[in-house]
Amino acid sequence: MAFWTTILLSAAIVSIASIGLFLHISSGQLNPGMAPFVGLGGYVSGALCVNSGLSAWLSMPIAVVAGFAFGSLFAFITLRLHHWFFAVTTLTLSVASVSGVGMIDYFGGPVGLTNIPLATSPALIVSAFAGVLLVAYALHKSSVGLQIRAMGDDEPLSQVFGVHVRTMRILVFGLGSAMAALSGALQAHRFGIYEPSDLGFMQSLLLFIYVIVGGKRSVFGPVLGTFFLFVMPEVINISAQTQLLVFGALMVIVSIWMPEGLAGALAALWRRLGPGRAGARRTGRANALPHAGAHE
């Protein structure tokens, strides 16, 4: 039981970053280089505790604010970049961050930060996960969420209908980055160590796969994708190398046959087989009986 609790808590922490990435993608900001924004939270919170003596209860909120500030600044600088150009920029940031952070002594150099105070609990992790999911869901269902999705689907058209694209792009990217920083801070204070490799391409790729496989149209998609892909390797007991092959194959399958991801497929199945559909079928059969008798 303790083993599965550990897996599920880890999935909850990563889901927070996946939800942040979902917000980025929903607004049309294709970001396959999310790991540096997660790592910012882990490094800022960990370094403030280890090197400056701050309490984790102070350093984690500071890390979240730093994530929002850095994400907003990055979005402002890259406003003119869209789609693949923006994606290449974030990937470059992810690759460069590994070497860059390894040169900063305050962040532990190439070894990374160690002896970070352990300051998380299951209640804290679940509360943070639930809070982020609630914020993202409320935003997704609001009029602002509609503007975000419109901007992601067709930016020029959304501008015609009065969406302030520049401001919205900066704020949404900042919010998603703040969620990512919270995920990194929780991870740092759960395991007590944070390394430069945590900012690398592989971590970014996994986050991107979680969102695409889970579904980028529903706020529950990244959560479903993260938990599914976290639990699956433990259930079927596959190696790390095989895991990447399986994840890649799943991403191809989803892209071709389930463009709305697992969340979209389950929603479609529920509409097809759910209670409402079954009731409609029964009503249809009942209404058809008198007509059949009338012809007899």
N, C-alpha and C positions, 0 to 999 in steps of 0.2 A: 504493500500500500504506500509506503514512504517513497518508493521509487517512482510510482505513477504521480504522486503528489508533486515530486520534484520536476517531472516532465511537464505536467500541466501548468505549474507556476512559471516555468521557463517559457512555455508557449504564451502565457498571458503577458509576460513582459515583452516578448517579441511582437505580439499582436498590437501593442501600443504603437510601436514604430510602423507596423504594417498599416494601421489606420491613418497615421500621418502621411504615409506614402500614398494611400488611397486618395486623400485630399489633394495632394499634388497632382496626381494623374487625372482626377475628376475635373480639375481646373485647366487641363490641357498642358500641364507641365510634366512632360515625360522624364522621370527621374530614375534611371537605373543605377545611380550612384548615391544611395541613401545612407550608407554606412558612416561617412564622415559626420553627418548631422546627428546620428546616434552616438558616435564616439565623442563628439563634443560634450555631450551631457556626462558621459562616463569620466572623461578626463578632467573636466572643470570641477565636478563635484568631488571626485577622488583627490585631485591635487589640492583643493581648498582644505580638505580634511587632513591629508598627509603632511603637506608643506606649510599650511597656514594655521592649522589647529582649529578650524571651524567645525562646528557640529554638523553632522549629516543632515539634520533637520533644517539647517540654514543653507548648506551647500547645495542640496537638491533643488530647492526653489530657485536659487541663483543660476544653477545649470539650465533650468527650464527657460528662464528669462534670457540667458545667453543664447540658447537655441533659437528662440524667437528673433532676437536681434540679428544673429548671424544669418538665419534663413531669410529674413526680410532684406538684409543688405545684399545677400547673394542674388535674390530675385530682382532687386533694383538694378544691380550691375548687369544682369543678363536679360533685361526686359526685351531687348531687340532680338534675342535668340528664341527660336521656336522649334518644337518637335525634335528632329534628329540633331540639330545643332546644339540645342539645349541638352539633349541626352549625352552627346559626346563631351560636353563641358562638365557635366556632373560625374561622368565616368573618369574623366581626367582628374578631377578633384579627388575622387576616391583613391586612385592610384598614387597621386602625389602626396596625399595625406599620410600614407604609411611611412614614407621616407621623411616627410616634413616633421611630423610629430616626434620621430625618433631622434631628431637633432635638438630637441628642446629639453634641457636638463630639468626644468620645473615639472615636466610631464614624465620624468623617469628615463629619458633617453631611449635608446633602442630596446632596453629591457622592459620598459613600461612602468606603470605604477604598481607597487605591491603594498601590502599591509593597509589596504583601504579598510576603514572601520566597517564591520558587518552591521548594517542598521535596517535590514528589511525583515518583514514577517509575512506570513501568508495573508493576514488581514490587510496589511498595507498594499501588497501587490494586487490583491483582488479589488480593493477599493480604488486604486489608481486605474486599473484596467476598466472597471465599471464606469468610473468618472469620465475617462477619455471616450469610451464607447457612447455614453449618454450625450456628451457634448457633440460628438461627430454625428450622431443620429438626429439630434435636435437641429443641428445646422443643415444636415442633408434634407430634412423635411420642411425647412423654412423657405421663405421667399429668397433669402440670400443664397441658400443651397441651390435653388432653381437657377439663379443667375450664374452661380459657379459652373453648373452643368452646361448651361447655355454657352458660356465662355469656352468650355472645353470642347463642345461639339462644333461650334462655328463662331470664332472670335469676331470676325467682321460683322456678322449679322447681329450678334449680341450687342455690339457697340451701337448699331442702328437703333436698337430698342432701349438704349439708355444705360447699359451696364458700364460702369467705370472700370474698364479692363485693367488698366495699369495699377490702380489702387487695390483692386480685388486680387490681382495676381500676387502682389507683394504680401498682402495680409494673409492670404490662404497659404502661401509657401511658408510664411513665418509661423503660422499656427501648426502646420504639419511638422515643421522642424522642431518646434517646442515639444510636441508629442514624442518625436524621435529622441530628443535630448532627455526627456523623462525616462524613456525606456533604457537609455544608456546609463543614466544615473542609478536606476534600480539594479541594473545588471552589475555595475561596479560595486555597489554596497551589498550585493547578495553573495558575490564570489570573492571579493576582497582583492581583485587584481584586474588591471586593464592594460592591454598590450596594443602596440601599433597595428598588428595584424587584424585587430577588431574593426579597423577602419577601411579594410581592403576590399578589393573587387569581389571576392567570394562572398563576403557578408552582404554586400550590396546586391549581388545576383540572387542570393537566396530570398531576400526581402522582396525583390521584384517578382520572383516566381510565386511566392506566397500570395501576392495580390492578384496576379494574373490568373493563377489556378483557382483561387477562391472566387474571384469575380470583381471587376472594377466598376460595376454599376450599382452595387448594393453595399451599404456600410458594413453589412455582416459578411460580405465576401472575403475581405482580408483576414477576418477573424477565423472564418471557416477554413480558409486555405492554410493559415498558420497552424491551427490545431491539427488539421488533417495530416499535413506534411511533417509535423513534429511527432505525432503518434505513430504514423505508418511504419517508419523504419524500425521502431521498437517492436512492433507487432510482428513484422515479417523478418526481422533480424537480418538486415543487409549492411554491407560495409559502406564506408564513407564514399569510396570510389563508385560503387554500384548505385549509391543513393543519388549522386549527381546525374547518372545516366537515367535513372527512373524519373527524377524530377524533370529533366529535360524532355523526356518522352511525354510526360503528363502535360507539360506546357504546350507541346506541339498538338497533342490530342485536343486539349481545351481550346486552343486557338482555332482549330479547324472545325470541330464538331460541337463545341460548347462555348461560343464567343462570349456568353454572359458568365462563364465560370461555373463552379459548383453551386454557388448560391442561386444563379439564374436557372440552372438545371433542376435543382430541388424545388424552386418556386414554380416552375412550369409543371413539374410532376404533381405538386400539391394542387394546382389549379385543375389538373386533369383528373386526379383521383380523390381530391379532398371532399369533405362533407357537402359543401355547396354544390359541387358537380354531381355527386351521387344523388342529392335531393332533386336536382334539375332533371336527371335521367328518370327518376321515379315519377316525377310530376308529368314528364313528357309521355311516359307509358300509360299513366292513368288517364290523361286527356285523350290519348289515342284510342282507348277501348270503346267509348260510346260511339265514335265515328265508325269503328269497325262493325259494331252491332247494327248500326243504322243501315249499312249496305246489305246486311243479311236479311 
